[in-house]
Amino acid sequence: RVLFRSDSPCFLAPDPDGFLIGERNGEPVSCISIVTYPGDFAFLGFYIVKKEFRGRGYGFKTWQAALKRANGCVIGLDGVVAQQANYQKSGFVLAWNNIRYGGKLGGVLPRPNKNAGNILPLSEIPAAALDAYDRKHFPAPRPAFLRLWTTRPGTSAIGLQRGGTLCGYGVIRPCREGYKIGPLFADDESAAEALLLKLAEQAVGSTLYIDTPEPNITAQRLADNLDLKPVFETARMYSGPAPVISRRGVYGITSFELG
């Protein structure tokens, strides 16, 4: 319910061949995505098996095909917490949990700190500056994805500058139900709060979601301030050493499907 129909071109942009389907007698029974990025990083998602075909080995074959395709890469995933043990069997190690906060926004939002910085449309930020800032918070460059993700129909994308330097950015997009913020990256709490509140204006009266890394206590507090509640949790796991990024600056991850 937090996917939007126009997401598909964004997901295809980093790796058009990264989406696999398992068939039985010509009928799709399973699927998985294994999107590869430059720099030997990949992200796994959309691991689904039709209910009537579960427990019969079809999903495992699809899983093996995905791991083979990303051979040599550090693979990340956001799996349901109950499946951690199964992922560990394939060499994945828990890095942290992500918590999805959601809820219906009331008509009055808290006031942001006026001194947080200058908020402006992301379209006014030079592409090179956006790419460089995003790279601090994501394990690989993804310029094609960002160009699409930040400009989809109904999407609002904003940046925050201080002295002409980009200090944070965020995206809100319409979903099948309400709106979802992601990513939300910022240098500090003041910037994150200002961006969050500005984005949330679009969702007043509707349901809003944001996926926060559990280690970022500040991100959870900002979600609490909007009266959002935990509704779902995932386990962020990697097949090798966790990539080096500015974890403290991640207030909302981009997606559970692509990282």
TORKOL-4160 file (C-alpha; in steps of 0.2 Angstrom, whole numbers, padded with zeros to 4 digits, m for minus):
259
<pt num="1" X="0000" Y="0000" Z="0000"/>
<pt num="2" X="0015" Y="0011" Z="0001"/>
<pt num="3" X="0020" Y="0009" Z="m0017"/>
<pt num="4" X="0015" Y="0020" Z="m0031"/>
<pt num="5" X="0012" Y="0014" Z="m0049"/>
<pt num="6" X="0024" Y="0027" Z="m0056"/>
<pt num="7" X="0038" Y="0019" Z="m0046"/>
<pt num="8" X="0042" Y="0006" Z="m0059"/>
<pt num="9" X="0053" Y="0017" Z="m0071"/>
<pt num="10" X="0063" Y="0022" Z="m0056"/>
<pt num="11" X="0066" Y="0005" Z="m0050"/>
<pt num="12" X="0071" Y="m0001" Z="m0068"/>
<pt num="13" X="0083" Y="0014" Z="m0070"/>
<pt num="14" X="0098" Y="0007" Z="m0060"/>
<pt num="15" X="0098" Y="m0010" Z="m0067"/>
<pt num="16" X="0084" Y="m0015" Z="m0080"/>
<pt num="17" X="0089" Y="m0033" Z="m0079"/>
<pt num="18" X="0088" Y="m0034" Z="m0060"/>
<pt num="19" X="0070" Y="m0041" Z="m0059"/>
<pt num="20" X="0068" Y="m0060" Z="m0060"/>
<pt num="21" X="0053" Y="m0071" Z="m0061"/>
<pt num="22" X="0052" Y="m0090" Z="m0057"/>
<pt num="23" X="0040" Y="m0100" Z="m0068"/>
<pt num="24" X="0032" Y="m0117" Z="m0067"/>
<pt num="25" X="0026" Y="m0124" Z="m0083"/>
<pt num="26" X="0025" Y="m0106" Z="m0090"/>
<pt num="27" X="0016" Y="m0099" Z="m0075"/>
<pt num="28" X="0024" Y="m0086" Z="m0064"/>
<pt num="29" X="0026" Y="m0093" Z="m0046"/>
<pt num="30" X="0040" Y="m0082" Z="m0038"/>
<pt num="31" X="0049" Y="m0066" Z="m0041"/>
<pt num="32" X="0064" Y="m0057" Z="m0034"/>
<pt num="33" X="0074" Y="m0041" Z="m0037"/>
<pt num="34" X="0093" Y="m0040" Z="m0037"/>
<pt num="35" X="0098" Y="m0022" Z="m0042"/>
<pt num="36" X="0116" Y="m0020" Z="m0044"/>
<pt num="37" X="0125" Y="m0003" Z="m0043"/>
<pt num="38" X="0142" Y="0003" Z="m0047"/>
<pt num="39" X="0156" Y="m0001" Z="m0035"/>
<pt num="40" X="0151" Y="m0020" Z="m0031"/>
<pt num="41" X="0135" Y="m0016" Z="m0021"/>
<pt num="42" X="0118" Y="m0024" Z="m0024"/>
<pt num="43" X="0101" Y="m0023" Z="m0015"/>
<pt num="44" X="0089" Y="m0037" Z="m0015"/>
<pt num="45" X="0070" Y="m0035" Z="m0013"/>
<pt num="46" X="0053" Y="m0041" Z="m0020"/>
<pt num="47" X="0056" Y="m0059" Z="m0014"/>
<pt num="48" X="0039" Y="m0066" Z="m0016"/>
<pt num="49" X="0032" Y="m0084" Z="m0019"/>
<pt num="50" X="0014" Y="m0087" Z="m0022"/>
<pt num="51" X="0006" Y="m0095" Z="m0007"/>
<pt num="52" X="0001" Y="m0111" Z="m0015"/>
<pt num="53" X="0019" Y="m0114" Z="m0021"/>
<pt num="54" X="0028" Y="m0111" Z="m0004"/>
<pt num="55" X="0038" Y="m0124" Z="0004"/>
<pt num="56" X="0041" Y="m0133" Z="m0012"/>
<pt num="57" X="0058" Y="m0126" Z="m0017"/>
<pt num="58" X="0053" Y="m0114" Z="m0030"/>
<pt num="59" X="0057" Y="m0099" Z="m0019"/>
<pt num="60" X="0074" Y="m0105" Z="m0015"/>
<pt num="61" X="0079" Y="m0108" Z="m0033"/>
<pt num="62" X="0074" Y="m0090" Z="m0036"/>
<pt num="63" X="0084" Y="m0084" Z="m0021"/>
<pt num="64" X="0099" Y="m0094" Z="m0028"/>
<pt num="65" X="0098" Y="m0086" Z="m0045"/>
<pt num="66" X="0098" Y="m0069" Z="m0037"/>
<pt num="67" X="0113" Y="m0072" Z="m0027"/>
<pt num="68" X="0122" Y="m0079" Z="m0042"/>
<pt num="69" X="0118" Y="m0063" Z="m0052"/>
<pt num="70" X="0126" Y="m0052" Z="m0038"/>
<pt num="71" X="0141" Y="m0063" Z="m0036"/>
<pt num="72" X="0156" Y="m0053" Z="m0030"/>
<pt num="73" X="0144" Y="m0039" Z="m0023"/>
<pt num="74" X="0140" Y="m0034" Z="m0005"/>
<pt num="75" X="0121" Y="m0037" Z="m0005"/>
<pt num="76" X="0109" Y="m0028" Z="0006"/>
<pt num="77" X="0091" Y="m0032" Z="0010"/>
<pt num="78" X="0077" Y="m0026" Z="0021"/>
<pt num="79" X="0068" Y="m0042" Z="0026"/>
<pt num="80" X="0054" Y="m0046" Z="0038"/>
<pt num="81" X="0061" Y="m0049" Z="0055"/>
<pt num="82" X="0054" Y="m0066" Z="0056"/>
<pt num="83" X="0065" Y="m0072" Z="0042"/>
<pt num="84" X="0082" Y="m0066" Z="0049"/>
<pt num="85" X="0087" Y="m0084" Z="0053"/>
<pt num="86" X="0084" Y="m0090" Z="0035"/>
<pt num="87" X="0094" Y="m0075" Z="0028"/>
<pt num="88" X="0108" Y="m0079" Z="0040"/>
<pt num="89" X="0109" Y="m0096" Z="0032"/>
<pt num="90" X="0115" Y="m0088" Z="0016"/>
<pt num="91" X="0128" Y="m0077" Z="0025"/>
<pt num="92" X="0118" Y="m0061" Z="0029"/>
<pt num="93" X="0122" Y="m0052" Z="0045"/>
<pt num="94" X="0110" Y="m0040" Z="0054"/>
<pt num="95" X="0116" Y="m0022" Z="0053"/>
<pt num="96" X="0101" Y="m0014" Z="0061"/>
<pt num="97" X="0082" Y="m0013" Z="0060"/>
<pt num="98" X="0071" Y="m0001" Z="0051"/>
<pt num="99" X="0055" Y="0005" Z="0059"/>
<pt num="100" X="0040" Y="0011" Z="0048"/>
<pt num="101" X="0030" Y="0025" Z="0056"/>
<pt num="102" X="0013" Y="0029" Z="0050"/>
<pt num="103" X="m0003" Y="0038" Z="0054"/>
<pt num="104" X="m0015" Y="0051" Z="0049"/>
<pt num="105" X="m0009" Y="0069" Z="0051"/>
<pt num="106" X="m0020" Y="0082" Z="0059"/>
<pt num="107" X="m0023" Y="0099" Z="0052"/>
<pt num="108" X="m0010" Y="0108" Z="0062"/>
<pt num="109" X="0009" Y="0104" Z="0061"/>
<pt num="110" X="0022" Y="0110" Z="0073"/>
<pt num="111" X="0032" Y="0125" Z="0068"/>
<pt num="112" X="0050" Y="0122" Z="0061"/>
<pt num="113" X="0065" Y="0131" Z="0067"/>
<pt num="114" X="0066" Y="0147" Z="0056"/>
<pt num="115" X="0085" Y="0146" Z="0057"/>
<pt num="116" X="0087" Y="0129" Z="0051"/>
<pt num="117" X="0091" Y="0134" Z="0033"/>
<pt num="118" X="0084" Y="0139" Z="0016"/>
<pt num="119" X="0072" Y="0127" Z="0009"/>
<pt num="120" X="0070" Y="0127" Z="m0010"/>
<pt num="121" X="0064" Y="0115" Z="m0023"/>
<pt num="122" X="0076" Y="0101" Z="m0027"/>
<pt num="123" X="0076" Y="0106" Z="m0045"/>
<pt num="124" X="0085" Y="0122" Z="m0041"/>
<pt num="125" X="0100" Y="0111" Z="m0034"/>
<pt num="126" X="0114" Y="0107" Z="m0046"/>
<pt num="127" X="0113" Y="0089" Z="m0050"/>
<pt num="128" X="0131" Y="0086" Z="m0046"/>
<pt num="129" X="0128" Y="0093" Z="m0028"/>
<pt num="130" X="0113" Y="0082" Z="m0026"/>
<pt num="131" X="0123" Y="0066" Z="m0032"/>
<pt num="132" X="0137" Y="0070" Z="m0020"/>
<pt num="133" X="0126" Y="0073" Z="m0005"/>
<pt num="134" X="0116" Y="0057" Z="m0009"/>
<pt num="135" X="0132" Y="0047" Z="m0011"/>
<pt num="136" X="0136" Y="0051" Z="0008"/>
<pt num="137" X="0120" Y="0042" Z="0013"/>
<pt num="138" X="0119" Y="0028" Z="0001"/>
<pt num="139" X="0132" Y="0015" Z="m0003"/>
<pt num="140" X="0133" Y="0018" Z="m0022"/>
<pt num="141" X="0130" Y="0032" Z="m0035"/>
<pt num="142" X="0112" Y="0032" Z="m0042"/>
<pt num="143" X="0110" Y="0047" Z="m0053"/>
<pt num="144" X="0098" Y="0040" Z="m0065"/>
<pt num="145" X="0087" Y="0034" Z="m0051"/>
<pt num="146" X="0087" Y="0051" Z="m0042"/>
<pt num="147" X="0082" Y="0060" Z="m0058"/>
<pt num="148" X="0066" Y="0049" Z="m0059"/>
<pt num="149" X="0062" Y="0047" Z="m0041"/>
<pt num="150" X="0062" Y="0066" Z="m0037"/>
<pt num="151" X="0051" Y="0070" Z="m0052"/>
<pt num="152" X="0037" Y="0058" Z="m0053"/>
<pt num="153" X="0019" Y="0064" Z="m0055"/>
<pt num="154" X="0013" Y="0071" Z="m0038"/>
<pt num="155" X="0030" Y="0070" Z="m0030"/>
<pt num="156" X="0038" Y="0084" Z="m0021"/>
<pt num="157" X="0057" Y="0085" Z="m0018"/>
<pt num="158" X="0065" Y="0099" Z="m0008"/>
<pt num="159" X="0083" Y="0103" Z="m0002"/>
<pt num="160" X="0089" Y="0113" Z="0012"/>
<pt num="161" X="0104" Y="0125" Z="0010"/>
<pt num="162" X="0115" Y="0134" Z="0022"/>
<pt num="163" X="0127" Y="0147" Z="0015"/>
<pt num="164" X="0124" Y="0139" Z="m0002"/>
<pt num="165" X="0129" Y="0122" Z="0003"/>
<pt num="166" X="0116" Y="0107" Z="0003"/>
<pt num="167" X="0113" Y="0101" Z="0020"/>
<pt num="168" X="0099" Y="0090" Z="0017"/>
<pt num="169" X="0085" Y="0084" Z="0006"/>
<pt num="170" X="0069" Y="0075" Z="0006"/>
<pt num="171" X="0056" Y="0068" Z="m0005"/>
<pt num="172" X="0037" Y="0064" Z="m0003"/>
<pt num="173" X="0027" Y="0055" Z="m0015"/>
<pt num="174" X="0008" Y="0049" Z="m0016"/>
<pt num="175" X="0005" Y="0031" Z="m0013"/>
<pt num="176" X="m0010" Y="0019" Z="m0015"/>
<pt num="177" X="m0014" Y="0025" Z="0003"/>
<pt num="178" X="m0008" Y="0042" Z="0008"/>
<pt num="179" X="0010" Y="0048" Z="0006"/>
<pt num="180" X="0027" Y="0042" Z="0010"/>
<pt num="181" X="0043" Y="0052" Z="0014"/>
<pt num="182" X="0059" Y="0044" Z="0007"/>
<pt num="183" X="0073" Y="0047" Z="0007"/>
<pt num="184" X="0076" Y="0060" Z="0020"/>
<pt num="185" X="0094" Y="0064" Z="0023"/>
<pt num="186" X="0100" Y="0079" Z="0033"/>
<pt num="187" X="0116" Y="0085" Z="0042"/>
<pt num="188" X="0107" Y="0087" Z="0059"/>
<pt num="189" X="0091" Y="0087" Z="0068"/>
<pt num="190" X="0087" Y="0105" Z="0064"/>
<pt num="191" X="0088" Y="0102" Z="0045"/>
<pt num="192" X="0079" Y="0085" Z="0046"/>
<pt num="193" X="0065" Y="0093" Z="0056"/>
<pt num="194" X="0063" Y="0108" Z="0044"/>
<pt num="195" X="0062" Y="0096" Z="0029"/>
<pt num="196" X="0051" Y="0084" Z="0037"/>
<pt num="197" X="0038" Y="0097" Z="0042"/>
<pt num="198" X="0038" Y="0105" Z="0025"/>
<pt num="199" X="0036" Y="0089" Z="0016"/>
<pt num="200" X="0022" Y="0084" Z="0028"/>
<pt num="201" X="0012" Y="0099" Z="0023"/>
<pt num="202" X="0007" Y="0090" Z="0008"/>
<pt num="203" X="0000" Y="0075" Z="0018"/>
<pt num="204" X="m0011" Y="0085" Z="0030"/>
<pt num="205" X="m0027" Y="0076" Z="0032"/>
<pt num="206" X="m0020" Y="0060" Z="0025"/>
<pt num="207" X="m0010" Y="0045" Z="0030"/>
<pt num="208" X="0009" Y="0048" Z="0031"/>
<pt num="209" X="0023" Y="0035" Z="0031"/>
<pt num="210" X="0042" Y="0036" Z="0034"/>
<pt num="211" X="0054" Y="0022" Z="0037"/>
<pt num="212" X="0067" Y="0027" Z="0050"/>
<pt num="213" X="0083" Y="0017" Z="0055"/>
<pt num="214" X="0081" Y="0011" Z="0073"/>
<pt num="215" X="0098" Y="0018" Z="0078"/>
<pt num="216" X="0093" Y="0035" Z="0073"/>
<pt num="217" X="0083" Y="0040" Z="0089"/>
<pt num="218" X="0081" Y="0058" Z="0083"/>
<pt num="219" X="0072" Y="0052" Z="0068"/>
<pt num="220" X="0060" Y="0042" Z="0079"/>
<pt num="221" X="0057" Y="0057" Z="0090"/>
<pt num="222" X="0053" Y="0068" Z="0075"/>
<pt num="223" X="0040" Y="0055" Z="0069"/>
<pt num="224" X="0033" Y="0054" Z="0087"/>
<pt num="225" X="0031" Y="0073" Z="0086"/>
<pt num="226" X="0019" Y="0071" Z="0071"/>
<pt num="227" X="0010" Y="0058" Z="0081"/>
<pt num="228" X="0015" Y="0044" Z="0069"/>
<pt num="229" X="0016" Y="0026" Z="0076"/>
<pt num="230" X="0027" Y="0011" Z="0073"/>
<pt num="231" X="0017" Y="0000" Z="0060"/>
<pt num="232" X="0030" Y="m0012" Z="0053"/>
<pt num="233" X="0048" Y="m0017" Z="0055"/>
<pt num="234" X="0062" Y="m0024" Z="0044"/>
<pt num="235" X="0079" Y="m0031" Z="0047"/>
<pt num="236" X="0093" Y="m0022" Z="0037"/>
<pt num="237" X="0105" Y="m0036" Z="0033"/>
<pt num="238" X="0121" Y="m0037" Z="0022"/>
<pt num="239" X="0130" Y="m0052" Z="0015"/>
<pt num="240" X="0147" Y="m0043" Z="0019"/>
<pt num="241" X="0153" Y="m0029" Z="0029"/>
<pt num="242" X="0140" Y="m0015" Z="0031"/>
<pt num="243" X="0144" Y="m0001" Z="0018"/>
<pt num="244" X="0152" Y="0015" Z="0025"/>
<pt num="245" X="0139" Y="0029" Z="0024"/>
<pt num="246" X="0134" Y="0043" Z="0035"/>
<pt num="247" X="0121" Y="0033" Z="0046"/>
<pt num="248" X="0117" Y="0048" Z="0057"/>
<pt num="249" X="0111" Y="0058" Z="0043"/>
<pt num="250" X="0098" Y="0045" Z="0037"/>
<pt num="251" X="0082" Y="0050" Z="0044"/>
<pt num="252" X="0071" Y="0041" Z="0031"/>
<pt num="253" X="0077" Y="0027" Z="0020"/>
<pt num="254" X="0072" Y="0028" Z="0002"/>
<pt num="255" X="0063" Y="0011" Z="0000"/>
<pt num="256" X="0063" Y="m0006" Z="0007"/>
<pt num="257" X="0064" Y="m0013" Z="m0011"/>
<pt num="258" X="0080" Y="m0003" Z="m0017"/>
<pt num="259" X="0088" Y="0002" Z="0000"/>
